[in-house]
Amino acid sequence: MGIRAKINRGLIRLVDFYTGNYRRITAIPIIFIIIFGSVILFYYHANGELVNEDISLKGGISATVYTNESISASSILSSVSSQLNQKQASVSVLHPPFSNKIAGYTVTVGQNANMTKLEAVLASIFDIKLTSSNYSISYVGSTLAQSALYDSVLLLGIAFVLVAIVSLFYFRNKYQAFSNVVSIVSDVINVIGVMDLFNISFSTASIAGILMLMGYSADRNIILATNILKRREGSIKYRLLHTLRTSLTMDLAAFTTFLILFFGTTNATIQSIAIVLIIGLIFDDFTVWILNGSIQLYSIKYMPEEEIKTT
């Protein structure tokens, strides 16, 4: 038996198990929500904030040294963190477009850091005299950072509302709109919970990653709901099997892309987006298939037959 036939038989057994146990296994994503929701609440109780905000959300100093010299980013980070007593410092390597050559390094520290001492530390690390031609520094105030956080939260709220409206308009089904939003909210809770658990910095780039994850998750939710509620050809197991093949193909392509984004660059912004997408994708299968899919299967048993045909 070929590999393709074995995979197909495995998927058929998976669909058989899923349709026979979808109510019981709904406990899995619910447990995830409870665990990571508790992590978020504990982190807030211990630190006074829901996430480990970086300077783009909390305020701080960003210093860039333009040099072609190759220095380990981890050694720069270690020196800056120890000499300035900065736990949230970060370092990113700058590259010219379409090139692997080094163009410089950007170091970010908290707003309580001493700018004069920071310049002295950087001059010592790179062994150069800092001038306007090879060095630039910018300061993000706490008021501006909090404004960015407020706007980002507002944007996420609007995105959730729009997802619900589009789902309701397309399917004319309150169950689908509800399950779509619940699935996406679950993804966000899981991502933030994991980031809090491992103390991963959360930035405006992370919010961009969450918005991208919401779009990806909504797309998969709609594909699943379309096959359950709208299409009538074949049995429900046949339609679920077709959807599962599509979903797994999307997962493989997306996960490979996100891993390349994370490991293929030293740019902190891209890495922040990639880590959100990687974490989100891992949990998205549970929220889309087990949580959202179970609600869909549950709903068709209680919807009038004529409503099912017109959705």
C-alpha positions in Angstrom: 0.0 0.0 0.0 1.4 3.4 -1.0 2.0 6.3 1.4 -0.9 8.3 -0.1 -3.3 5.4 0.5 -2.1 5.0 4.1 -2.6 8.7 4.7 -6.1 8.6 3.2 -7.0 5.6 5.4 -5.7 7.4 8.5 -7.7 10.5 7.7 -10.9 8.3 7.2 -10.3 6.8 10.6 -9.8 10.2 12.1 -13.0 11.5 10.6 -14.9 8.4 11.9 -13.5 9.0 15.4 -14.3 12.7 15.2 -18.0 12.3 14.1 -18.5 9.7 16.8 -16.9 11.7 19.7 -17.1 15.4 18.8 -19.1 16.2 21.9 -16.7 14.5 24.3 -13.5 15.9 22.8 -14.9 19.5 23.0 -13.5 19.4 26.5 -9.9 19.6 25.1 -10.1 23.2 23.7 -12.1 24.2 26.7 -9.4 23.0 29.0 -6.8 25.0 27.0 -8.9 28.1 27.4 -9.2 27.6 31.2 -5.5 26.9 31.6 -4.2 29.8 29.5 -6.9 32.1 30.7 -5.7 31.4 34.2 -2.1 32.0 33.2 -3.1 35.4 31.9 -4.9 36.3 35.1 -2.0 35.1 37.2 0.5 37.1 35.1 -1.7 40.2 35.5 -1.9 39.7 39.3 1.9 39.3 39.5 3.0 42.0 37.1 0.1 44.4 36.8 -0.2 43.9 33.0 -1.8 41.3 30.8 1.3 40.8 28.6 5.0 41.4 28.8 4.8 44.8 26.9 7.9 45.9 25.0 8.9 49.5 24.4 6.4 49.9 21.5 3.6 49.5 24.0 5.3 50.6 27.3 7.8 53.2 26.0 11.5 53.1 25.9 14.7 53.9 24.0 15.8 52.6 20.6 19.5 53.1 19.6 20.9 52.1 16.2 24.6 51.7 15.4 25.4 51.6 11.7 28.4 49.3 11.1 29.5 46.4 8.9 31.3 44.7 11.7 30.0 41.2 12.5 29.2 40.8 16.2 27.0 38.3 17.9 23.6 39.8 18.7 23.4 37.6 21.9 26.7 39.0 23.1 25.5 42.6 22.5 22.3 41.8 24.4 24.2 40.3 27.3 26.4 43.3 27.7 23.6 45.8 27.4 21.4 43.9 29.8 24.0 43.4 32.5 25.6 46.9 32.4 22.3 48.8 32.2 20.3 46.3 34.3 17.7 46.0 31.6 15.6 42.8 31.6 13.6 43.7 28.5 16.4 44.8 26.2 16.5 43.4 22.7 18.8 43.5 19.7 18.1 43.1 16.0 20.5 43.0 13.1 20.0 45.3 10.2 20.5 44.1 6.6 20.3 46.0 3.3 17.4 45.0 1.0 18.0 41.6 -0.8 21.3 41.1 1.0 22.7 39.1 3.9 25.4 41.8 4.6 25.3 43.5 8.0 24.3 47.2 7.9 24.0 47.8 11.7 22.4 46.8 15.0 19.3 48.2 16.7 19.3 48.0 20.5 16.1 48.7 22.5 15.9 49.3 26.3 13.3 50.5 28.8 12.5 54.2 29.2 14.3 54.2 32.6 17.7 53.5 31.0 20.3 56.2 31.1 20.9 57.4 27.6 24.4 58.6 28.3 25.4 55.3 29.8 23.8 53.4 26.9 25.9 55.4 24.4 29.0 54.6 26.4 28.2 50.9 26.5 27.5 50.8 22.7 30.7 52.7 22.0 32.6 50.1 24.0 31.0 47.1 22.4 31.6 48.3 18.8 34.9 50.0 19.7 34.0 53.1 17.7 33.3 56.8 18.4 29.5 57.4 18.0 28.7 60.3 15.7 25.6 61.4 13.8 26.9 59.5 10.8 27.0 56.1 12.4 24.5 56.4 15.3 20.9 57.4 15.8 18.6 57.2 18.9 14.9 57.6 19.4 12.7 57.8 22.5 9.1 56.5 22.7 7.3 58.1 25.6 4.9 56.2 27.8 1.9 58.3 26.7 2.5 57.6 23.0 3.0 53.9 23.7 -0.2 53.6 25.7 -2.0 55.4 22.9 -0.7 52.7 20.5 -1.9 50.0 22.9 -5.4 51.6 23.1 -5.6 51.9 19.4 -4.5 48.3 18.9 -7.0 46.9 21.4 -9.7 48.9 19.7 -8.6 47.5 16.3 -8.8 44.0 17.6 -12.3 44.6 19.0 -13.5 46.0 15.6 -12.0 43.0 13.9 -14.0 40.6 16.1 -17.2 42.4 15.4 -16.6 42.4 11.6 -15.8 38.7 11.6 -19.2 38.0 13.4 -21.1 40.3 11.0 -19.6 38.7 7.9 -20.2 35.2 9.2 -23.8 36.0 10.1 -24.4 37.7 6.7 -22.9 34.8 4.7 -24.4 31.9 6.5 -27.5 33.5 7.9 -26.8 31.2 10.9 -26.3 32.4 14.5 -24.5 29.2 15.4 -21.8 29.7 12.8 -21.3 33.4 13.7 -21.1 32.5 17.4 -18.7 29.5 16.9 -16.5 31.5 14.6 -15.9 34.3 17.1 -15.5 31.9 20.0 -12.9 29.9 18.0 -10.9 33.1 17.2 -11.1 34.4 20.8 -9.8 31.0 22.0 -6.9 31.3 19.6 -6.0 34.8 21.0 -6.3 33.6 24.6 -4.1 30.6 23.9 -1.4 32.7 22.2 -1.3 35.3 24.9 -1.3 32.6 27.6 1.7 30.9 26.1 3.6 34.2 25.6 2.9 35.0 29.3 4.0 31.5 30.4 7.4 31.9 28.7 7.6 35.6 29.3 7.8 36.4 25.6 7.7 40.2 24.8 4.5 41.5 23.3 4.7 44.4 20.8 2.7 46.2 18.2 4.2 43.6 15.8 2.6 40.9 18.0 -0.8 42.6 17.5 -0.2 42.5 13.8 0.5 38.8 14.1 -2.8 38.3 16.0 -4.7 40.1 13.3 -3.1 37.8 10.7 -4.0 34.8 12.8 -7.6 36.0 13.1 -7.8 36.1 9.3 -6.3 32.7 8.9 -8.5 31.2 11.5 -11.6 32.8 10.1 -10.8 31.4 6.7 -10.5 27.9 8.0 -13.7 28.3 10.1 -15.6 29.4 7.0 -14.3 26.5 4.9 -15.4 24.0 7.6 -18.8 25.7 8.1 -19.4 25.8 4.3 -18.8 22.1 4.0 -21.0 21.3 7.0 -23.9 23.8 6.5 -24.0 24.7 2.8 -22.9 21.8 0.7 -25.2 18.9 0.3 -23.3 16.5 -2.0 -22.2 13.3 -0.3 -22.4 12.4 3.4 -21.3 14.6 6.2 -18.2 12.3 6.7 -17.3 12.7 3.0 -17.5 16.5 3.3 -15.5 16.5 6.5 -12.8 14.3 4.9 -12.6 16.7 2.0 -12.3 19.7 4.4 -9.7 17.9 6.5 -7.4 17.3 3.5 -7.6 21.0 2.6 -7.1 22.1 6.2 -4.0 20.0 6.7 -2.5 21.2 3.4 -3.1 24.8 4.6 -1.4 23.9 7.9 1.7 22.4 6.3 2.2 25.3 4.0 1.5 28.0 6.7 3.6 26.3 9.4 6.6 25.9 7.0 6.3 29.6 6.0 6.1 30.8 9.6 9.1 28.8 10.6 11.1 30.3 7.7 10.0 33.7 8.8 11.1 33.1 12.4 14.5 31.4 11.8 15.3 33.0 8.5 15.7 36.6 9.8 17.1 38.5 12.7 14.6 41.3 12.3 12.7 41.6 15.7 9.5 42.8 14.1 9.2 39.8 11.7 10.2 37.4 14.5 7.5 38.8 16.7 4.8 38.3 14.1 6.1 34.8 13.3 6.1 33.6 16.9 2.5 34.6 17.3 1.5 32.8 14.1 3.4 29.6 15.0 1.8 29.4 18.5 -1.6 30.3 17.1 -1.4 27.7 14.3 -0.6 24.9 16.8 -3.8 25.7 18.8 -6.0 26.6 15.8 -6.6 23.0 14.8 -8.2 22.4 18.3 -10.3 25.6 18.1 -11.4 25.2 14.5 -12.1 21.5 14.3 -12.9 20.5 17.9 -14.6 23.7 19.2 -16.1 25.3 16.1 -16.7 22.1 14.2 -18.4 20.5 17.2 -20.8 23.5 17.5 -21.6 23.2 13.8 -22.3 19.5 14.0 -24.4 20.1 17.1 -26.3 22.9 15.5 -27.5 20.9 12.4 -29.3 18.4 14.7 -31.5 21.2 16.1 -31.9 23.4 13.0 -35.2 23.0 11.0 -34.5 21.0 7.8 -35.7 23.9 5.6 -33.2 26.3 7.4 -30.4 23.9 6.7 -31.2 23.8 3.0 -31.3 27.6 2.7 -28.1 28.3 4.6 
